Amino acid sequence: MIAYVTVGADDITKAERFYSAFLPALGYRLEKYHGDLSYILPIEPDQSSVQPEFYVKSPFNGQSASAGNGVMVAFQARSQKQVRDLHGAALTAGGSDEGQPGFRASYSPHFYVAYLRDPHGNKIALFSNEPNEPGRKK
């Protein structure tokens, strides 16, 4: 089980604007710790931690943050509409488009996805795989 995912950022203010544009709608709350960002899922009473958490931090080695080639973090949305809405919010908050919301021929018929880059170049996916919504036409 993945416990947490961390991406690097040189400008925490820009990163906070971008990630706070869509992560709260997916249930994450923001906690700040030593200038870094921790997006945490809520814990119900009598429940241990909910995973994965998502961290945005300045690199520990003091060097500039860089996006990994082939690295992507995907967040599951509740619906195709939420994918569209959150993709738009993330673009407005400083992200750049890497693929408009929609179906992709290489994925299952109900896998609806949008791709973004955060202000530091990290690749992010927002997706819904809800079988009760319309699927890709064959």
GROMACS elastic network, one bead per residue, 0.5 to 0.9 nm:
[ bonds ]
;  ai    aj funct       b0    kb
    1    51     6  0.80687   500
    1    52     6  0.82152   500
    2     5     6  0.76872   500
    2    51     6  0.68608   500
    2    52     6  0.57698   500
    2    53     6  0.87239   500
    3    50     6  0.84213   500
    3    51     6  0.52944   500
    3    53     6  0.64404   500
    3    54     6  0.89333   500
    4    51     6  0.66786   500
    4    54     6  0.55700   500
    4    55     6  0.72727   500
    5    52     6  0.69046   500
    5    53     6  0.64082   500
    5    55     6  0.61309   500
    5    56     6  0.86291   500
    5    73     6  0.79211   500
    6    53     6  0.85652   500
    6    54     6  0.59422   500
    6    56     6  0.57160   500
    6    57     6  0.70871   500
    7    54     6  0.81267   500
    7    55     6  0.64289   500
    7    56     6  0.51286   500
    7    57     6  0.64724   500
    7    58     6  0.85097   500
    7    59     6  0.86807   500
    7    65     6  0.83350   500
    7    66     6  0.88163   500
    7    67     6  0.79636   500
    7   122     6  0.71919   500
    8    55     6  0.84720   500
    8    56     6  0.57519   500
    8    57     6  0.50692   500
    8    58     6  0.54562   500
    8    59     6  0.57398   500
    8    64     6  0.83859   500
    8    65     6  0.50407   500
    8    66     6  0.68356   500
    8    67     6  0.76720   500
    8   120     6  0.77701   500
    8   122     6  0.81657   500
    9    12     6  0.60038   500
    9    14     6  0.86363   500
    9    15     6  0.67119   500
    9    56     6  0.64310   500
    9    57     6  0.57615   500
    9    58     6  0.52016   500
    9    59     6  0.72436   500
    9    64     6  0.78373   500
    9    65     6  0.53479   500
    9    66     6  0.78259   500
    9   119     6  0.82998   500
    9   120     6  0.59960   500
    9   122     6  0.89227   500
   10    14     6  0.88272   500
   10    15     6  0.84945   500
   10    57     6  0.81132   500
   10    58     6  0.58258   500
   10    59     6  0.79415   500
   10    63     6  0.89128   500
   10    64     6  0.62465   500
   10    65     6  0.57767   500
   10    66     6  0.88759   500
   10   120     6  0.72670   500
   11    14     6  0.55335   500
   11    15     6  0.63354   500
   11    16     6  0.87282   500
   11    58     6  0.80508   500
   11   119     6  0.84162   500
   11   120     6  0.79844   500
   12    16     6  0.59398   500
   12    17     6  0.85540   500
   12    35     6  0.77133   500
   12    36     6  0.70168   500
   12    37     6  0.77153   500
   12    56     6  0.76127   500
   12    57     6  0.74176   500
   12    58     6  0.75619   500
   13    16     6  0.51327   500
   13    17     6  0.62986   500
   13    18     6  0.87298   500
   14    17     6  0.51609   500
   14    18     6  0.62684   500
   14    19     6  0.87258   500
   14    93     6  0.81649   500
   14    94     6  0.72581   500
   14   118     6  0.88316   500
   14   119     6  0.66242   500
   14   120     6  0.86623   500
   15    18     6  0.51455   500
   15    19     6  0.60747   500
   15    20     6  0.81853   500
   15    37     6  0.86293   500
   15    56     6  0.74272   500
   15    94     6  0.85078   500
   15   118     6  0.71730   500
   15   119     6  0.65052   500
   15   120     6  0.76961   500
   16    19     6  0.53573   500
   16    20     6  0.56064   500
   16    21     6  0.82325   500
   16    30     6  0.89818   500
   16    37     6  0.72407   500
   16    56     6  0.83012   500
   17    20     6  0.53932   500
   17    21     6  0.62208   500
   17    90     6  0.85810   500
   17    93     6  0.57447   500
   17    94     6  0.74576   500
   18    21     6  0.53896   500
   18    22     6  0.75679   500
   18    89     6  0.83003   500
   18    90     6  0.56397   500
   18    91     6  0.79143   500
   18    92     6  0.82077   500
   18    94     6  0.58327   500
   18    95     6  0.64032   500
   18   118     6  0.66636   500
   18   119     6  0.73634   500
   19    22     6  0.58483   500
   19    23     6  0.58123   500
   19    24     6  0.84280   500
   19    39     6  0.88019   500
   19    90     6  0.72260   500
   19    93     6  0.81441   500
   19   118     6  0.80116   500
   20    23     6  0.55351   500
   20    24     6  0.62462   500
   20    25     6  0.87173   500
   20    28     6  0.89384   500
   20    29     6  0.87493   500
   20    30     6  0.77816   500
   20    39     6  0.88731   500
   20    90     6  0.84854   500
   20    93     6  0.85065   500
   21    24     6  0.73471   500
   21    25     6  0.81011   500
   21    86     6  0.73700   500
   21    89     6  0.56393   500
   21    90     6  0.55652   500
   21    91     6  0.89098   500
   21    92     6  0.83114   500
   21    93     6  0.62670   500
   22    25     6  0.54771   500
   22    26     6  0.68708   500
   22    85     6  0.87183   500
   22    86     6  0.53493   500
   22    87     6  0.79247   500
   22    89     6  0.65750   500
   22    90     6  0.63377   500
   23    26     6  0.51083   500
   23    27     6  0.66415   500
   23    28     6  0.54496   500
   23    29     6  0.76529   500
   23    30     6  0.87245   500
   23    39     6  0.76169   500
   23    75     6  0.85124   500
   23    86     6  0.85937   500
   24    27     6  0.50656   500
   24    29     6  0.57700   500
   24    30     6  0.78299   500
   24    39     6  0.84556   500
   25    28     6  0.72367   500
   25    77     6  0.87407   500
   25    82     6  0.87621   500
   25    86     6  0.80289   500
   26    41     6  0.88010   500
   26    75     6  0.80956   500
   26    76     6  0.78065   500
   26    77     6  0.65493   500
   26    78     6  0.80862   500
   27    40     6  0.82998   500
   27    41     6  0.60436   500
   27    42     6  0.72453   500
   28    39     6  0.55057   500
   28    40     6  0.51155   500
   28    42     6  0.69711   500
   28    53     6  0.84249   500
   28    54     6  0.87727   500
   29    38     6  0.81365   500
   29    39     6  0.54288   500
   29    40     6  0.53107   500
   29    41     6  0.63516   500
   29    42     6  0.73251   500
   30    37     6  0.67796   500
   30    38     6  0.57446   500
   30    40     6  0.64032   500
   31    36     6  0.84812   500
   31    37     6  0.60851   500
   31    38     6  0.50500   500
   31    39     6  0.62662   500
   31    40     6  0.73197   500
   32    35     6  0.61080   500
   32    36     6  0.56136   500
   32    38     6  0.60063   500
   32    39     6  0.86404   500
   33    36     6  0.52899   500
   33    37     6  0.64959   500
   33    38     6  0.73073   500
   34    37     6  0.85270   500
   35    57     6  0.80203   500
   35    58     6  0.86179   500
   36    55     6  0.75876   500
   36    56     6  0.60840   500
   36    58     6  0.70028   500
   37    54     6  0.83089   500
   37    55     6  0.56525   500
   37    56     6  0.50105   500
   37    57     6  0.64156   500
   38    53     6  0.72189   500
   38    54     6  0.59672   500
   38    56     6  0.64870   500
   38    57     6  0.85020   500
   39    53     6  0.59533   500
   39    54     6  0.50600   500
   39    55     6  0.61060   500
   39    56     6  0.82922   500
   40    43     6  0.88657   500
   40    50     6  0.79728   500
   40    51     6  0.81646   500
   40    52     6  0.79941   500
   40    53     6  0.51211   500
   40    54     6  0.67239   500
   40    55     6  0.85923   500
   41    49     6  0.82294   500
   41    50     6  0.59576   500
   41    51     6  0.71502   500
   41    52     6  0.78743   500
   41    53     6  0.66927   500
   42    49     6  0.81864   500
   42    50     6  0.69712   500
   43    46     6  0.83916   500
   43    47     6  0.61678   500
   43    48     6  0.69432   500
   43    49     6  0.60372   500
   43    50     6  0.61658   500
   44    47     6  0.53923   500
   44    48     6  0.80628   500
   44    49     6  0.87529   500
   44    50     6  0.88885   500
   45    48     6  0.84517   500
   47    50     6  0.80280   500
   49    52     6  0.88726   500
   50    53     6  0.75549   500
   51    54     6  0.88331   500
   57    60     6  0.81364   500
   57    65     6  0.89505   500
   58    61     6  0.86393   500
   58    62     6  0.74214   500
   58    63     6  0.85391   500
   58    64     6  0.80583   500
   58    65     6  0.69617   500
   59    62     6  0.56368   500
   59    63     6  0.63270   500
   59    64     6  0.69609   500
   59    65     6  0.60473   500
   60    63     6  0.77688   500
   61    64     6  0.86958   500
   62    65     6  0.87251   500
   65   120     6  0.73151   500
   66   120     6  0.70278   500
   66   121     6  0.70802   500
   66   122     6  0.76519   500
   67    70     6  0.88489   500
   67    71     6  0.74858   500
   67   120     6  0.70874   500
   67   121     6  0.54106   500
   67   123     6  0.75306   500
   68    71     6  0.51686   500
   68    72     6  0.81299   500
   68   121     6  0.87050   500
   68   122     6  0.72549   500
   68   123     6  0.85735   500
   69    72     6  0.86018   500
   70   123     6  0.85502   500
   71   122     6  0.77603   500
   71   123     6  0.68787   500
   71   124     6  0.89451   500
   72   122     6  0.70442   500
   72   124     6  0.55561   500
   72   125     6  0.70778   500
   73   122     6  0.83013   500
   73   123     6  0.66072   500
   73   124     6  0.50373   500
   73   125     6  0.61847   500
   73   126     6  0.87497   500
   74   115     6  0.88755   500
   74   123     6  0.86659   500
   74   124     6  0.57448   500
   74   126     6  0.57504   500
   74   127     6  0.72099   500
   75   124     6  0.77134   500
   75   125     6  0.61393   500
   75   127     6  0.64326   500
   75   128     6  0.88145   500
   76    79     6  0.87921   500
   76    83     6  0.84678   500
   76   125     6  0.83570   500
   76   126     6  0.58981   500
   76   127     6  0.50475   500
   76   128     6  0.58000   500
   76   129     6  0.81297   500
   77    80     6  0.75780   500
   77    81     6  0.88846   500
   77    82     6  0.61181   500
   77    83     6  0.59993   500
   77    86     6  0.86758   500
   77   126     6  0.64797   500
   77   127     6  0.56393   500
   77   128     6  0.52268   500
   77   129     6  0.84538   500
   78    81     6  0.83344   500
   78    82     6  0.64060   500
   78    83     6  0.78972   500
   78   127     6  0.83743   500
   78   128     6  0.61285   500
   78   129     6  0.83995   500
   78   130     6  0.75774   500
   79    82     6  0.51428   500
   79    83     6  0.64328   500
   79    84     6  0.88558   500
   79   112     6  0.86193   500
   79   127     6  0.80765   500
   79   128     6  0.54249   500
   79   129     6  0.77784   500
   79   130     6  0.66564   500
   79   133     6  0.78082   500
   80    83     6  0.50468   500
   80    84     6  0.64257   500
   80    85     6  0.87042   500
   80   101     6  0.81976   500
   80   102     6  0.82799   500
   80   112     6  0.63074   500
   80   113     6  0.80289   500
   80   127     6  0.75045   500
   80   128     6  0.57645   500
   80   129     6  0.82705   500
   80   130     6  0.80712   500
   80   133     6  0.77738   500
   81    84     6  0.51064   500
   81    85     6  0.61061   500
   81    86     6  0.85447   500
   82    86     6  0.58884   500
   82    87     6  0.82430   500
   82   126     6  0.89384   500
   82   127     6  0.88233   500
   82   128     6  0.83152   500
   83    86     6  0.53473   500
   83    87     6  0.59596   500
   83    88     6  0.85748   500
   83   101     6  0.68462   500
   83   112     6  0.78486   500
   83   113     6  0.69693   500
   83   114     6  0.68369   500
   83   126     6  0.58434   500
   83   127     6  0.60260   500
   83   128     6  0.68458   500
   84    87     6  0.51855   500
   84    88     6  0.62552   500
   84    89     6  0.86908   500
   84   100     6  0.83794   500
   84   101     6  0.59050   500
   84   102     6  0.86310   500
   84   113     6  0.87616   500
   84   114     6  0.75811   500
   84   126     6  0.87486   500
   85    88     6  0.52535   500
   85    89     6  0.62496   500
   85    90     6  0.87061   500
   86    90     6  0.60076   500
   86    91     6  0.85072   500
   86   126     6  0.78092   500
   87    90     6  0.51921   500
   87    91     6  0.62559   500
   87    92     6  0.87011   500
   87    95     6  0.88753   500
   87    97     6  0.83269   500
   87   100     6  0.80747   500
   87   101     6  0.74501   500
   87   114     6  0.66671   500
   87   115     6  0.78214   500
   87   116     6  0.74854   500
   87   125     6  0.89650   500
   87   126     6  0.72643   500
   88    91     6  0.51488   500
   88    92     6  0.62238   500
   88    93     6  0.85962   500
   89    92     6  0.51096   500
   89    93     6  0.61597   500
   89    94     6  0.89784   500
   89    95     6  0.88263   500
   90    94     6  0.65845   500
   90    95     6  0.55066   500
   90    96     6  0.80865   500
   90   116     6  0.79271   500
   90   118     6  0.81626   500
   91    94     6  0.54572   500
   91    96     6  0.57192   500
   91    97     6  0.69031   500
   91   116     6  0.78228   500
   91   117     6  0.89104   500
   91   118     6  0.87361   500
   92    95     6  0.69337   500
   92    96     6  0.88801   500
   93   119     6  0.89877   500
   94   118     6  0.71050   500
   94   119     6  0.60014   500
   95   116     6  0.64018   500
   95   117     6  0.55567   500
   95   119     6  0.55002   500
   95   120     6  0.88124   500
   95   121     6  0.86976   500
   96   115     6  0.87888   500
   96   116     6  0.55773   500
   96   117     6  0.51617   500
   96   118     6  0.66705   500
   96   119     6  0.74975   500
   96   121     6  0.86488   500
   97   100     6  0.67703   500
   97   114     6  0.83410   500
   97   115     6  0.63792   500
   97   117     6  0.64730   500
   98   114     6  0.76058   500
   98   117     6  0.64943   500
   98   123     6  0.80213   500
   98   124     6  0.87555   500
   99   102     6  0.83618   500
   99   113     6  0.82555   500
   99   114     6  0.55083   500
   99   116     6  0.68021   500
  100   113     6  0.78569   500
  100   114     6  0.52146   500
  100   115     6  0.66193   500
  100   116     6  0.85198   500
  101   112     6  0.68471   500
  101   113     6  0.53218   500
  101   115     6  0.74141   500
  101   126     6  0.84794   500
  101   127     6  0.84660   500
  102   111     6  0.83775   500
  102   112     6  0.52037   500
  102   113     6  0.55519   500
  102   114     6  0.65567   500
  102   136     6  0.86321   500
  103   106     6  0.87936   500
  103   107     6  0.76160   500
  103   108     6  0.85405   500
  103   109     6  0.73566   500
  103   110     6  0.74755   500
  103   111     6  0.62503   500
  103   113     6  0.63636   500
  103   114     6  0.87391   500
  103   135     6  0.79376   500
  103   136     6  0.59641   500
  104   107     6  0.56398   500
  104   108     6  0.80425   500
  104   109     6  0.82005   500
  104   111     6  0.75947   500
  104   112     6  0.74561   500
  104   113     6  0.77718   500
  104   136     6  0.80049   500
  105   108     6  0.76392   500
  105   109     6  0.78631   500
  105   136     6  0.80614   500
  105   138     6  0.85683   500
  107   110     6  0.81203   500
  107   111     6  0.62097   500
  107   112     6  0.87194   500
  108   111     6  0.54177   500
  108   112     6  0.88131   500
  108   129     6  0.84244   500
  108   135     6  0.87454   500
  108   136     6  0.82179   500
  109   112     6  0.81992   500
  109   129     6  0.86147   500
  109   131     6  0.86913   500
  109   134     6  0.88184   500
  109   135     6  0.51640   500
  109   137     6  0.74936   500
  109   138     6  0.79862   500
  110   128     6  0.76448   500
  110   129     6  0.51731   500
  110   130     6  0.62410   500
  110   131     6  0.58740   500
  110   132     6  0.86179   500
  110   133     6  0.73998   500
  110   134     6  0.71200   500
  110   136     6  0.62950   500
  111   127     6  0.68968   500
  111   128     6  0.59360   500
  111   130     6  0.74785   500
  111   131     6  0.86612   500
  111   135     6  0.77204   500
  111   136     6  0.81769   500
  112   126     6  0.84455   500
  112   127     6  0.54718   500
  112   128     6  0.52085   500
  112   129     6  0.61763   500
  112   130     6  0.84718   500
  112   135     6  0.81754   500
  112   136     6  0.84200   500
  113   125     6  0.67278   500
  113   126     6  0.56566   500
  113   128     6  0.64921   500
  113   129     6  0.85387   500
  114   124     6  0.84138   500
  114   125     6  0.56939   500
  114   126     6  0.53400   500
  114   127     6  0.64210   500
  115   123     6  0.71231   500
  115   124     6  0.57737   500
  115   126     6  0.65149   500
  115   127     6  0.87481   500
  116   121     6  0.88300   500
  116   122     6  0.81752   500
  116   123     6  0.57654   500
  116   124     6  0.51150   500
  116   125     6  0.63133   500
  116   126     6  0.82680   500
  117   120     6  0.74246   500
  117   121     6  0.51227   500
  117   122     6  0.52788   500
  117   124     6  0.59208   500
  117   125     6  0.87542   500
  118   121     6  0.53020   500
  118   122     6  0.53406   500
  118   123     6  0.66030   500
  118   124     6  0.71734   500
  119   122     6  0.75824   500
  129   132     6  0.89963   500
  129   133     6  0.85157   500
  130   133     6  0.58010   500
  130   134     6  0.85881   500
  130   135     6  0.87947   500
  131   134     6  0.75721   500
  131   135     6  0.75186   500
  132   135     6  0.85355   500
  134   137     6  0.88474   500
